[in-house]
Amino acid sequence: MFEGKKILITGGTGSLGSALTKKLLETDVDTIRIFSRDAVKQIGMKEELDDSRLRFLIGDVRDKARLRMAVDEIDIVIHAAALKHIDVAEYNPFEAVKTNVEGTQNLIESCLNKRVKFVLGIGTDKAVSPYNTYGASKMMMERLLVSANNYRGESEIMFSCVRYGNVFGSTGSIIPKIINQIKKGRKVTITDPEMTRFNIIMNEATNLIFRTIKNSLGAEIFIPKLKAYRLGDLIDSLMELLDYHGDIERIPVRPGEKFHECLISKSELRSAYENDQDYLLINKYEDRTEPNRSNSFKKIGLDDEYASDKVDLLTKAEIKEIIKNSGLISN
């Protein structure tokens, strides 16, 4: 699938970009260009991986001229760059729009201009019925990428997305924060123990991306079938694994934060399909996709939204096993 291919990863020094890079280096890929603003992380990544197929480009998706240079002769773009923290986006909405919306449009126009073959956007559950600035900006990212197929003319370029929740234990997520609080002997902070979140580990996220690159026909959103967990069960599991018996402090819910996340809204069910591993949303403007999906995807069986409070919940034993396997508390 990747033999001889040249790949660009925007936001390539982040948790996902780093994991994707390591996995791609196990294939016979020709070149991987890492595009990001963080020179320090690029230097660290270059020293860690030390592979001649890697290229490190300093740049920002807000800079269209730089993007045009970055995508030159590229076959596949994985668009992971984003301003992605809810509270940061709420306080800096102009910046969220510039990066997540205008940056995506810059990338699309650059890829159309340079005849890239495939562009994949990394979406989020926050984009479904968005309740915060981050979610609204990522909803626009999805719509821009899916609708970009209407601009391709005679070109063979395809644009698609994946959509999932926070990767378990990723940088900036709740798990490293709680582990840090416990190790420093501080109070463990929690908003509401009844909150639920979808669970996906990094390997599942990268596998979804690889499946999408392999199977996409363009103008689609691929969504994995996932379980979820209660926030209270996650906190209890971490405290038990770390033998922590300190205090727990309830804190207010952050502005824009949902109690339960959603990966497919009720309104989207009409254009949703499924197979054993994934759900698939098809852009109705791209009628060519539906006949080709008849053998691998069937009409979705859900009659309500695909939300984190409506799927099977992980037990505390299952959560503990995931935490142990993640290596997050090895030290």
Phi and psi in degrees as GROMACS dihedral restraints (atoms count N, CA, C in turn):
[ dihedral_restraints ]
;  ai    aj    ak    al  type     phi  dphi    fc
    3     4     5     6     1  -109.3    20    10
    4     5     6     7     1     8.7    20    10
    6     7     8     9     1   -59.4    20    10
    7     8     9    10     1   121.5    20    10
    9    10    11    12     1    71.1    20    10
   10    11    12    13     1     8.1    20    10
   12    13    14    15     1   -85.4    20    10
   13    14    15    16     1   147.6    20    10
   15    16    17    18     1  -106.1    20    10
   16    17    18    19     1   124.8    20    10
   18    19    20    21     1  -123.0    20    10
   19    20    21    22     1   138.5    20    10
   21    22    23    24     1  -114.8    20    10
   22    23    24    25     1   132.1    20    10
   24    25    26    27     1  -116.9    20    10
   25    26    27    28     1   111.8    20    10
   27    28    29    30     1   -78.1    20    10
   28    29    30    31     1   144.7    20    10
   30    31    32    33     1    64.6    20    10
   31    32    33    34     1    33.2    20    10
   33    34    35    36     1   -70.8    20    10
   34    35    36    37     1   -11.1    20    10
   36    37    38    39     1   -95.3    20    10
   37    38    39    40     1     0.6    20    10
   39    40    41    42     1   -75.4    20    10
   40    41    42    43     1  -179.8    20    10
   42    43    44    45     1   -58.2    20    10
   43    44    45    46     1   -48.0    20    10
   45    46    47    48     1   -67.8    20    10
   46    47    48    49     1   -46.2    20    10
   48    49    50    51     1   -58.1    20    10
   49    50    51    52     1   -41.4    20    10
   51    52    53    54     1   -65.0    20    10
   52    53    54    55     1   -43.8    20    10
   54    55    56    57     1   -65.8    20    10
   55    56    57    58     1   -40.6    20    10
   57    58    59    60     1   -63.3    20    10
   58    59    60    61     1   -42.2    20    10
   60    61    62    63     1   -60.6    20    10
   61    62    63    64     1   -47.0    20    10
   63    64    65    66     1   -60.4    20    10
   64    65    66    67     1   -40.0    20    10
   66    67    68    69     1   -71.5    20    10
   67    68    69    70     1   -38.8    20    10
   69    70    71    72     1   -67.2    20    10
   70    71    72    73     1   -32.7    20    10
   72    73    74    75     1   -68.2    20    10
   73    74    75    76     1   -14.3    20    10
   75    76    77    78     1   -81.0    20    10
   76    77    78    79     1    -9.2    20    10
   78    79    80    81     1  -100.0    20    10
   79    80    81    82     1  -176.4    20    10
   81    82    83    84     1   -96.0    20    10
   82    83    84    85     1    38.2    20    10
   84    85    86    87     1   -62.2    20    10
   85    86    87    88     1   147.8    20    10
   87    88    89    90     1   -80.5    20    10
   88    89    90    91     1   -52.1    20    10
   90    91    92    93     1  -147.4    20    10
   91    92    93    94     1   142.8    20    10
   93    94    95    96     1  -124.8    20    10
   94    95    96    97     1   119.1    20    10
   96    97    98    99     1   -99.1    20    10
   97    98    99   100     1   124.1    20    10
   99   100   101   102     1   -97.9    20    10
  100   101   102   103     1   116.0    20    10
  102   103   104   105     1  -112.4    20    10
  103   104   105   106     1   115.8    20    10
  105   106   107   108     1  -161.8    20    10
  106   107   108   109     1   172.5    20    10
  108   109   110   111     1   -93.9    20    10
  109   110   111   112     1   -12.4    20    10
  111   112   113   114     1   -95.3    20    10
  112   113   114   115     1    98.5    20    10
  114   115   116   117     1   -65.2    20    10
  115   116   117   118     1   -37.5    20    10
  117   118   119   120     1   -63.5    20    10
  118   119   120   121     1   -45.4    20    10
  120   121   122   123     1   -65.5    20    10
  121   122   123   124     1   -36.1    20    10
  123   124   125   126     1   -63.2    20    10
  124   125   126   127     1   -42.7    20    10
  126   127   128   129     1   -62.4    20    10
  127   128   129   130     1   -44.7    20    10
  129   130   131   132     1   -63.5    20    10
  130   131   132   133     1   -40.5    20    10
  132   133   134   135     1   -67.0    20    10
  133   134   135   136     1   -40.2    20    10
  135   136   137   138     1   -63.5    20    10
  136   137   138   139     1   -41.8    20    10
  138   139   140   141     1   -69.1    20    10
  139   140   141   142     1   -37.3    20    10
  141   142   143   144     1   -69.4    20    10
  142   143   144   145     1   -44.0    20    10
  144   145   146   147     1   -91.0    20    10
  145   146   147   148     1   -36.4    20    10
  147   148   149   150     1    45.1    20    10
  148   149   150   151     1    62.7    20    10
  150   151   152   153     1  -129.3    20    10
  151   152   153   154     1   132.2    20    10
  153   154   155   156     1   -68.0    20    10
  154   155   156   157     1   -13.8    20    10
  156   157   158   159     1   -81.9    20    10
  157   158   159   160     1    -7.5    20    10
  159   160   161   162     1   -88.3    20    10
  160   161   162   163     1   139.5    20    10
  162   163   164   165     1  -128.2    20    10
  163   164   165   166     1   135.2    20    10
  165   166   167   168     1  -114.6    20    10
  166   167   168   169     1   118.7    20    10
  168   169   170   171     1  -117.5    20    10
  169   170   171   172     1   120.1    20    10
  171   172   173   174     1   -78.1    20    10
  172   173   174   175     1   129.8    20    10
  174   175   176   177     1  -179.5    20    10
  175   176   177   178     1   168.4    20    10
  177   178   179   180     1  -130.0    20    10
  178   179   180   181     1   137.3    20    10
  180   181   182   183     1   -65.0    20    10
  181   182   183   184     1   -13.1    20    10
  183   184   185   186     1   -72.8    20    10
  184   185   186   187     1   -15.7    20    10
  186   187   188   189     1  -100.7    20    10
  187   188   189   190     1    96.7    20    10
  189   190   191   192     1   -65.0    20    10
  190   191   192   193     1   -37.7    20    10
  192   193   194   195     1   -61.5    20    10
  193   194   195   196     1   -41.0    20    10
  195   196   197   198     1   -68.2    20    10
  196   197   198   199     1   -37.8    20    10
  198   199   200   201     1   -63.4    20    10
  199   200   201   202     1   -40.7    20    10
  201   202   203   204     1   -59.2    20    10
  202   203   204   205     1   -39.4    20    10
  204   205   206   207     1   -68.1    20    10
  205   206   207   208     1   -39.7    20    10
  207   208   209   210     1   -67.2    20    10
  208   209   210   211     1   -34.3    20    10
  210   211   212   213     1   -91.2    20    10
  211   212   213   214     1     1.0    20    10
  213   214   215   216     1   -59.5    20    10
  214   215   216   217     1   125.7    20    10
  216   217   218   219     1    65.6    20    10
  217   218   219   220     1    17.8    20    10
  219   220   221   222     1   -86.4    20    10
  220   221   222   223     1   143.0    20    10
  222   223   224   225     1   -92.9    20    10
  223   224   225   226     1   -45.0    20    10
  225   226   227   228     1  -130.3    20    10
  226   227   228   229     1   132.4    20    10
  228   229   230   231     1  -114.7    20    10
  229   230   231   232     1   130.0    20    10
  231   232   233   234     1  -110.8    20    10
  232   233   234   235     1   113.0    20    10
  234   235   236   237     1   -95.7    20    10
  235   236   237   238     1    93.5    20    10
  237   238   239   240     1  -107.8    20    10
  238   239   240   241     1    -5.1    20    10
  240   241   242   243     1   -69.2    20    10
  241   242   243   244     1   132.4    20    10
  243   244   245   246     1  -168.5    20    10
  244   245   246   247     1   153.1    20    10
  246   247   248   249     1   -89.5    20    10
  247   248   249   250     1   108.1    20    10
  249   250   251   252     1  -120.4    20    10
  250   251   252   253     1     7.6    20    10
  252   253   254   255     1   -95.4    20    10
  253   254   255   256     1   127.6    20    10
  255   256   257   258     1   -56.5    20    10
  256   257   258   259     1   -50.1    20    10
  258   259   260   261     1   -68.3    20    10
  259   260   261   262     1   -33.9    20    10
  261   262   263   264     1   -66.2    20    10
  262   263   264   265     1   -43.3    20    10
  264   265   266   267     1   -67.1    20    10
  265   266   267   268     1   -35.3    20    10
  267   268   269   270     1   -63.9    20    10
  268   269   270   271     1   -38.7    20    10
  270   271   272   273     1   -83.3    20    10
  271   272   273   274     1   -22.1    20    10
  273   274   275   276     1  -129.1    20    10
  274   275   276   277     1    60.3    20    10
  276   277   278   279     1   -62.8    20    10
  277   278   279   280     1   -35.0    20    10
  279   280   281   282     1   -60.2    20    10
  280   281   282   283     1   -40.4    20    10
  282   283   284   285     1   -70.1    20    10
  283   284   285   286     1   -36.2    20    10
  285   286   287   288     1   -62.3    20    10
  286   287   288   289     1   -41.5    20    10
  288   289   290   291     1   -65.9    20    10
  289   290   291   292     1   -43.1    20    10
  291   292   293   294     1   -61.2    20    10
  292   293   294   295     1   -41.4    20    10
  294   295   296   297     1   -81.5    20    10
  295   296   297   298     1   -53.0    20    10
  297   298   299   300     1   -79.4    20    10
  298   299   300   301     1   -31.3    20    10
  300   301   302   303     1  -100.8    20    10
  301   302   303   304     1   -61.5    20    10
  303   304   305   306     1   -65.1    20    10
  304   305   306   307     1   -35.7    20    10
  306   307   308   309     1   -62.5    20    10
  307   308   309   310     1   -38.5    20    10
  309   310   311   312     1   -67.0    20    10
  310   311   312   313     1   -41.7    20    10
  312   313   314   315     1   -62.9    20    10
  313   314   315   316     1   -40.7    20    10
  315   316   317   318     1   -58.5    20    10
  316   317   318   319     1   -42.6    20    10
  318   319   320   321     1   -65.4    20    10
  319   320   321   322     1   -44.8    20    10
  321   322   323   324     1   -59.1    20    10
  322   323   324   325     1   -49.0    20    10
  324   325   326   327     1   -64.2    20    10
  325   326   327   328     1   -36.7    20    10
  327   328   329   330     1   -66.7    20    10
  328   329   330   331     1   -41.9    20    10
  330   331   332   333     1   -68.8    20    10
  331   332   333   334     1   -38.0    20    10
  333   334   335   336     1   -63.4    20    10
  334   335   336   337     1   -40.0    20    10
  336   337   338   339     1   -67.7    20    10
  337   338   339   340     1   -34.3    20    10
  339   340   341   342     1   -99.8    20    10
  340   341   342   343     1     5.3    20    10
  342   343   344   345     1    60.3    20    10
  343   344   345   346     1    42.8    20    10
  345   346   347   348     1   -63.3    20    10
  346   347   348   349     1   150.6    20    10
  348   349   350   351     1   -84.7    20    10
  349   350   351   352     1   -41.0    20    10
  351   352   353   354     1  -148.2    20    10
  352   353   354   355     1   136.1    20    10
  354   355   356   357     1  -126.6    20    10
  355   356   357   358     1   126.3    20    10
  357   358   359   360     1  -119.5    20    10
  358   359   360   361     1   123.7    20    10
  360   361   362   363     1   -96.9    20    10
  361   362   363   364     1   141.3    20    10
  363   364   365   366     1   -95.8    20    10
  364   365   366   367     1   107.7    20    10
  366   367   368   369     1   -94.6    20    10
  367   368   369   370     1  -171.1    20    10
  369   370   371   372     1  -151.4    20    10
  370   371   372   373     1   154.6    20    10
  372   373   374   375     1   -63.4    20    10
  373   374   375   376     1   -22.9    20    10
  375   376   377   378     1   -65.0    20    10
  376   377   378   379     1   -17.0    20    10
  378   379   380   381     1   -79.0    20    10
  379   380   381   382     1   -10.7    20    10
  381   382   383   384     1   -88.9    20    10
  382   383   384   385     1   122.6    20    10
  384   385   386   387     1    44.3    20    10
  385   386   387   388     1    60.0    20    10
  387   388   389   390     1   -59.8    20    10
  388   389   390   391     1   140.3    20    10
  390   391   392   393     1  -118.4    20    10
  391   392   393   394     1    -1.2    20    10
  393   394   395   396     1  -142.3    20    10
  394   395   396   397     1   168.7    20    10
  396   397   398   399     1   -61.6    20    10
  397   398   399   400     1   -43.6    20    10
  399   400   401   402     1   -57.8    20    10
  400   401   402   403     1   -49.6    20    10
  402   403   404   405     1   -61.1    20    10
  403   404   405   406     1   -41.3    20    10
  405   406   407   408     1   -65.0    20    10
  406   407   408   409     1   -39.2    20    10
  408   409   410   411     1   -69.4    20    10
  409   410   411   412     1   -34.5    20    10
  411   412   413   414     1   -76.7    20    10
  412   413   414   415     1   -28.3    20    10
  414   415   416   417     1   -62.7    20    10
  415   416   417   418     1   -42.3    20    10
  417   418   419   420     1   -66.4    20    10
  418   419   420   421     1   -35.7    20    10
  420   421   422   423     1   -58.2    20    10
  421   422   423   424     1   -46.7    20    10
  423   424   425   426     1   -60.3    20    10
  424   425   426   427     1   -47.6    20    10
  426   427   428   429     1   -64.9    20    10
  427   428   429   430     1   -39.7    20    10
  429   430   431   432     1   -62.1    20    10
  430   431   432   433     1   -45.3    20    10
  432   433   434   435     1   -69.2    20    10
  433   434   435   436     1   -45.2    20    10
  435   436   437   438     1   -64.1    20    10
  436   437   438   439     1   -43.3    20    10
  438   439   440   441     1   -74.0    20    10
  439   440   441   442     1   -16.7    20    10
  441   442   443   444     1   -60.9    20    10
  442   443   444   445     1   -21.8    20    10
  444   445   446   447     1   -62.1    20    10
  445   446   447   448     1   -22.8    20    10
  447   448   449   450     1   -73.8    20    10
  448   449   450   451     1   -13.7    20    10
  450   451   452   453     1  -100.6    20    10
  451   452   453   454     1     1.2    20    10
  453   454   455   456     1   -81.3    20    10
  454   455   456   457     1   -16.8    20    10
  456   457   458   459     1    59.7    20    10
  457   458   459   460     1  -126.6    20    10
  459   460   461   462     1   -86.2    20    10
  460   461   462   463     1    -2.6    20    10
  462   463   464   465     1   -68.5    20    10
  463   464   465   466     1   152.9    20    10
  465   466   467   468     1   -91.9    20    10
  466   467   468   469     1     4.0    20    10
  468   469   470   471     1   -60.6    20    10
  469   470   471   472     1   143.7    20    10
  471   472   473   474     1  -126.5    20    10
  472   473   474   475     1   144.1    20    10
  474   475   476   477     1  -123.1    20    10
  475   476   477   478     1   130.2    20    10
  477   478   479   480     1  -146.3    20    10
  478   479   480   481     1   176.4    20    10
  480   481   482   483     1  -137.6    20    10
  481   482   483   484     1   160.0    20    10
  483   484   485   486     1  -115.2    20    10
  484   485   486   487     1   156.6    20    10
  486   487   488   489     1  -140.5    20    10
  487   488   489   490     1   124.5    20    10
  489   490   491   492     1  -155.8    20    10
  490   491   492   493     1   178.5    20    10
  492   493   494   495     1   -90.2    20    10
  493   494   495   496     1  -166.7    20    10
  495   496   497   498     1   -62.2    20    10
  496   497   498   499     1   136.0    20    10
  498   499   500   501     1   -72.6    20    10
  499   500   501   502     1   132.5    20    10
  501   502   503   504     1   -55.3    20    10
  502   503   504   505     1   117.0    20    10
  504   505   506   507     1    80.2    20    10
  505   506   507   508     1     8.3    20    10
  507   508   509   510     1   -69.9    20    10
  508   509   510   511     1   162.6    20    10
  510   511   512   513     1   -56.4    20    10
  511   512   513   514     1   129.5    20    10
  513   514   515   516     1    88.0    20    10
  514   515   516   517     1    -5.3    20    10
  516   517   518   519     1   -84.5    20    10
  517   518   519   520     1   175.6    20    10
  519   520   521   522     1   -68.6    20    10
  520   521   522   523     1   -31.1    20    10
  522   523   524   525     1   -65.3    20    10
  523   524   525   526     1   -51.3    20    10
  525   526   527   528     1   -58.6    20    10
  526   527   528   529     1   -34.0    20    10
  528   529   530   531     1   -64.0    20    10
  529   530   531   532     1   -46.2    20    10
  531   532   533   534     1   -67.2    20    10
  532   533   534   535     1   -41.6    20    10
  534   535   536   537     1   -59.7    20    10
  535   536   537   538     1   -41.8    20    10
  537   538   539   540     1   -64.4    20    10
  538   539   540   541     1   -41.6    20    10
  540   541   542   543     1   -61.7    20    10
  541   542   543   544     1   -43.3    20    10
  543   544   545   546     1   -66.8    20    10
  544   545   546   547     1   -45.4    20    10
  546   547   548   549     1   -65.3    20    10
  547   548   549   550     1   -27.4    20    10
  549   550   551   552     1   -93.5    20    10
  550   551   552   553     1     3.6    20    10
  552   553   554   555     1    72.5    20    10
  553   554   555   556     1    20.6    20    10
  555   556   557   558     1   -87.4    20    10
  556   557   558   559     1   170.6    20    10
  558   559   560   561     1   -66.6    20    10
  559   560   561   562     1   141.9    20    10
  561   562   563   564     1   -84.6    20    10
  562   563   564   565     1   124.6    20    10
  564   565   566   567     1   -97.7    20    10
  565   566   567   568     1   139.8    20    10
  567   568   569   570     1  -145.4    20    10
  568   569   570   571     1   140.9    20    10
  570   571   572   573     1   -81.5    20    10
  571   572   573   574     1   -65.5    20    10
  573   574   575   576     1  -146.7    20    10
  574   575   576   577     1   122.1    20    10
  576   577   578   579     1   -64.0    20    10
  577   578   579   580     1   -18.0    20    10
  579   580   581   582     1   -86.8    20    10
  580   581   582   583     1    -5.4    20    10
  582   583   584   585     1   -59.6    20    10
  583   584   585   586     1   147.3    20    10
  585   586   587   588     1  -125.2    20    10
  586   587   588   589     1   151.1    20    10
  588   589   590   591     1  -140.4    20    10
  589   590   591   592     1   143.9    20    10
  591   592   593   594     1   -65.2    20    10
  592   593   594   595     1   147.0    20    10
  594   595   596   597     1  -110.9    20    10
  595   596   597   598     1   123.7    20    10
  597   598   599   600     1  -144.1    20    10
  598   599   600   601     1   132.6    20    10
  600   601   602   603     1   -94.3    20    10
  601   602   603   604     1   164.7    20    10
  603   604   605   606     1   -59.3    20    10
  604   605   606   607     1   -40.4    20    10
  606   607   608   609     1   -63.6    20    10
  607   608   609   610     1   -36.8    20    10
  609   610   611   612     1   -66.7    20    10
  610   611   612   613     1   -38.2    20    10
  612   613   614   615     1   -64.4    20    10
  613   614   615   616     1   -45.5    20    10
  615   616   617   618     1   -68.1    20    10
  616   617   618   619     1   -35.9    20    10
  618   619   620   621     1   -64.3    20    10
  619   620   621   622     1   -40.0    20    10
  621   622   623   624     1   -60.4    20    10
  622   623   624   625     1   -44.1    20    10
  624   625   626   627     1   -62.5    20    10
  625   626   627   628     1   -42.6    20    10
  627   628   629   630     1   -64.5    20    10
  628   629   630   631     1   -41.9    20    10
  630   631   632   633     1   -61.5    20    10
  631   632   633   634     1   -40.5    20    10
  633   634   635   636     1   -66.6    20    10
  634   635   636   637     1   -44.2    20    10
  636   637   638   639     1   -60.3    20    10
  637   638   639   640     1   -37.9    20    10
  639   640   641   642     1   -72.7    20    10
  640   641   642   643     1   -39.1    20    10
  642   643   644   645     1  -107.6    20    10
  643   644   645   646     1   -10.0    20    10
  645   646   647   648     1   -68.4    20    10
  646   647   648   649     1   143.5    20    10
  648   649   650   651     1  -109.4    20    10
  649   650   651   652     1     3.7    20    10
  651   652   653   654     1    97.7    20    10
  652   653   654   655     1   148.6    20    10
  654   655   656   657     1    63.7    20    10
  655   656   657   658     1    36.9    20    10
  657   658   659   660     1  -129.0    20    10
  658   659   660   661     1   160.1    20    10
  660   661   662   663     1  -125.1    20    10
  661   662   663   664     1   118.2    20    10
  663   664   665   666     1   -94.4    20    10
  664   665   666   667     1   133.1    20    10
  666   667   668   669     1  -132.7    20    10
  667   668   669   670     1   124.1    20    10
  669   670   671   672     1   -76.1    20    10
  670   671   672   673     1   154.4    20    10
  672   673   674   675     1   -84.8    20    10
  673   674   675   676     1   119.7    20    10
  675   676   677   678     1  -131.1    20    10
  676   677   678   679     1   158.1    20    10
  678   679   680   681     1   -92.4    20    10
  679   680   681   682     1   177.0    20    10
  681   682   683   684     1  -135.0    20    10
  682   683   684   685     1   175.5    20    10
  684   685   686   687     1  -140.0    20    10
  685   686   687   688     1   152.6    20    10
  687   688   689   690     1   -79.9    20    10
  688   689   690   691     1   140.8    20    10
  690   691   692   693     1   -60.5    20    10
  691   692   693   694     1   -39.4    20    10
  693   694   695   696     1   -62.5    20    10
  694   695   696   697     1   -39.4    20    10
  696   697   698   699     1   -67.0    20    10
  697   698   699   700     1   -36.4    20    10
  699   700   701   702     1   -64.5    20    10
  700   701   702   703     1   -46.5    20    10
  702   703   704   705     1   -61.5    20    10
  703   704   705   706     1   -46.3    20    10
  705   706   707   708     1   -59.1    20    10
  706   707   708   709     1   -42.3    20    10
  708   709   710   711     1   -63.4    20    10
  709   710   711   712     1   -43.8    20    10
  711   712   713   714     1   -64.9    20    10
  712   713   714   715     1   -42.2    20    10
  714   715   716   717     1   -64.8    20    10
  715   716   717   718     1   -39.6    20    10
  717   718   719   720     1   -69.8    20    10
  718   719   720   721     1   -41.5    20    10
  720   721   722   723     1   -65.8    20    10
  721   722   723   724     1   -33.3    20    10
  723   724   725   726     1   -96.8    20    10
  724   725   726   727     1     6.7    20    10
  726   727   728   729     1    52.0    20    10
  727   728   729   730     1    49.1    20    10
  729   730   731   732     1  -101.6    20    10
  730   731   732   733     1   130.4    20    10
  732   733   734   735     1  -124.7    20    10
  733   734   735   736     1    25.9    20    10
  735   736   737   738     1   -82.3    20    10
  736   737   738   739     1  -167.7    20    10
  738   739   740   741     1   -86.6    20    10
  739   740   741   742     1   153.8    20    10
  741   742   743   744     1  -114.8    20    10
  742   743   744   745     1   132.5    20    10
  744   745   746   747     1  -116.3    20    10
  745   746   747   748     1   126.0    20    10
  747   748   749   750     1   -78.9    20    10
  748   749   750   751     1   132.0    20    10
  750   751   752   753     1  -123.1    20    10
  751   752   753   754     1   159.7    20    10
  753   754   755   756     1   -65.4    20    10
  754   755   756   757     1   151.4    20    10
  756   757   758   759     1   -66.6    20    10
  757   758   759   760     1   136.5    20    10
  759   760   761   762     1   -68.7    20    10
  760   761   762   763     1   150.5    20    10
  762   763   764   765     1   -56.0    20    10
  763   764   765   766     1   130.3    20    10
  765   766   767   768     1    85.6    20    10
  766   767   768   769     1    -1.5    20    10
  768   769   770   771     1   -86.0    20    10
  769   770   771   772     1   135.1    20    10
  771   772   773   774     1   -92.1    20    10
  772   773   774   775     1   154.8    20    10
  774   775   776   777     1   -77.4    20    10
  775   776   777   778     1   -35.8    20    10
  777   778   779   780     1  -134.8    20    10
  778   779   780   781     1   143.0    20    10
  780   781   782   783     1   -97.0    20    10
  781   782   783   784     1   158.1    20    10
  783   784   785   786     1  -131.4    20    10
  784   785   786   787     1   135.3    20    10
  786   787   788   789     1  -105.6    20    10
  787   788   789   790     1   -23.3    20    10
  789   790   791   792     1  -140.3    20    10
  790   791   792   793     1   121.8    20    10
  792   793   794   795     1   -78.7    20    10
  793   794   795   796     1   163.9    20    10
  795   796   797   798     1   -61.4    20    10
  796   797   798   799     1   -34.7    20    10
  798   799   800   801     1   -67.6    20    10
  799   800   801   802     1   -26.3    20    10
  801   802   803   804     1   -83.2    20    10
  802   803   804   805     1   -10.7    20    10
  804   805   806   807     1   -60.5    20    10
  805   806   807   808     1   -29.8    20    10
  807   808   809   810     1   -64.8    20    10
  808   809   810   811     1   -22.5    20    10
  810   811   812   813     1  -117.4    20    10
  811   812   813   814     1    26.4    20    10
  813   814   815   816     1  -108.7    20    10
  814   815   816   817     1   142.2    20    10
  816   817   818   819     1  -132.5    20    10
  817   818   819   820     1   170.9    20    10
  819   820   821   822     1  -152.1    20    10
  820   821   822   823     1   155.9    20    10
  822   823   824   825     1  -130.7    20    10
  823   824   825   826     1  -161.9    20    10
  825   826   827   828     1   -66.7    20    10
  826   827   828   829     1   -29.9    20    10
  828   829   830   831     1  -103.5    20    10
  829   830   831   832     1   -34.3    20    10
  831   832   833   834     1  -135.8    20    10
  832   833   834   835     1   159.6    20    10
  834   835   836   837     1  -100.5    20    10
  835   836   837   838     1   157.0    20    10
  837   838   839   840     1  -138.4    20    10
  838   839   840   841     1   124.6    20    10
  840   841   842   843     1  -101.4    20    10
  841   842   843   844     1   128.6    20    10
  843   844   845   846     1  -112.9    20    10
  844   845   846   847     1   129.7    20    10
  846   847   848   849     1   -69.3    20    10
  847   848   849   850     1   119.2    20    10
  849   850   851   852     1   -64.7    20    10
  850   851   852   853     1   -18.0    20    10
  852   853   854   855     1   -69.1    20    10
  853   854   855   856     1   -19.8    20    10
  855   856   857   858     1  -102.9    20    10
  856   857   858   859     1    72.7    20    10
  858   859   860   861     1   -61.9    20    10
  859   860   861   862     1   -22.4    20    10
  861   862   863   864     1   -63.2    20    10
  862   863   864   865     1   -20.7    20    10
  864   865   866   867     1   -76.6    20    10
  865   866   867   868     1   -34.6    20    10
  867   868   869   870     1   -64.0    20    10
  868   869   870   871     1   -48.1    20    10
  870   871   872   873     1   -59.2    20    10
  871   872   873   874     1   -34.2    20    10
  873   874   875   876     1   -75.2    20    10
  874   875   876   877     1   -10.2    20    10
  876   877   878   879     1   -97.1    20    10
  877   878   879   880     1    -1.7    20    10
  879   880   881   882     1   -62.0    20    10
  880   881   882   883     1   -30.6    20    10
  882   883   884   885     1   -87.9    20    10
  883   884   885   886     1   -28.4    20    10
  885   886   887   888     1  -105.3    20    10
  886   887   888   889     1   -28.4    20    10
  888   889   890   891     1  -122.5    20    10
  889   890   891   892     1   142.9    20    10
  891   892   893   894     1  -118.8    20    10
  892   893   894   895     1   165.7    20    10
  894   895   896   897     1   -58.6    20    10
  895   896   897   898     1   138.5    20    10
  897   898   899   900     1   -59.9    20    10
  898   899   900   901     1   143.1    20    10
  900   901   902   903     1   -92.7    20    10
  901   902   903   904     1    -3.1    20    10
  903   904   905   906     1   -75.7    20    10
  904   905   906   907     1   144.7    20    10
  906   907   908   909     1  -116.0    20    10
  907   908   909   910     1     6.8    20    10
  909   910   911   912     1  -143.8    20    10
  910   911   912   913     1   170.0    20    10
  912   913   914   915     1   -57.8    20    10
  913   914   915   916     1   150.3    20    10
  915   916   917   918     1   -90.5    20    10
  916   917   918   919     1    92.6    20    10
  918   919   920   921     1  -124.5    20    10
  919   920   921   922     1   159.4    20    10
  921   922   923   924     1   -69.9    20    10
  922   923   924   925     1   -16.0    20    10
  924   925   926   927     1   -96.7    20    10
  925   926   927   928     1     6.2    20    10
  927   928   929   930     1  -121.1    20    10
  928   929   930   931     1     7.9    20    10
  930   931   932   933     1  -114.9    20    10
  931   932   933   934     1   172.0    20    10
  933   934   935   936     1   -62.6    20    10
  934   935   936   937     1   136.8    20    10
  936   937   938   939     1   -97.2    20    10
  937   938   939   940     1   141.6    20    10
  939   940   941   942     1   -68.5    20    10
  940   941   942   943     1   141.1    20    10
  942   943   944   945     1   -77.4    20    10
  943   944   945   946     1   166.7    20    10
  945   946   947   948     1   -64.5    20    10
  946   947   948   949     1   -33.3    20    10
  948   949   950   951     1   -63.8    20    10
  949   950   951   952     1   -40.6    20    10
  951   952   953   954     1   -68.2    20    10
  952   953   954   955     1   -39.9    20    10
  954   955   956   957     1   -62.7    20    10
  955   956   957   958     1   -44.3    20    10
  957   958   959   960     1   -59.8    20    10
  958   959   960   961     1   -40.9    20    10
  960   961   962   963     1   -64.5    20    10
  961   962   963   964     1   -40.9    20    10
  963   964   965   966     1   -63.8    20    10
  964   965   966   967     1   -43.1    20    10
  966   967   968   969     1   -61.9    20    10
  967   968   969   970     1   -45.3    20    10
  969   970   971   972     1   -59.9    20    10
  970   971   972   973     1   -44.5    20    10
  972   973   974   975     1   -71.1    20    10
  973   974   975   976     1   -21.2    20    10
  975   976   977   978     1   -75.7    20    10
  976   977   978   979     1   -21.1    20    10
  978   979   980   981     1    79.4    20    10
  979   980   981   982     1     9.4    20    10
  981   982   983   984     1   -71.2    20    10
  982   983   984   985     1   -23.1    20    10
  984   985   986   987     1  -120.4    20    10
  985   986   987   988     1    24.6    20    10
  987   988   989   990     1   -64.8    20    10
  988   989   990   991     1   -28.0    20    10
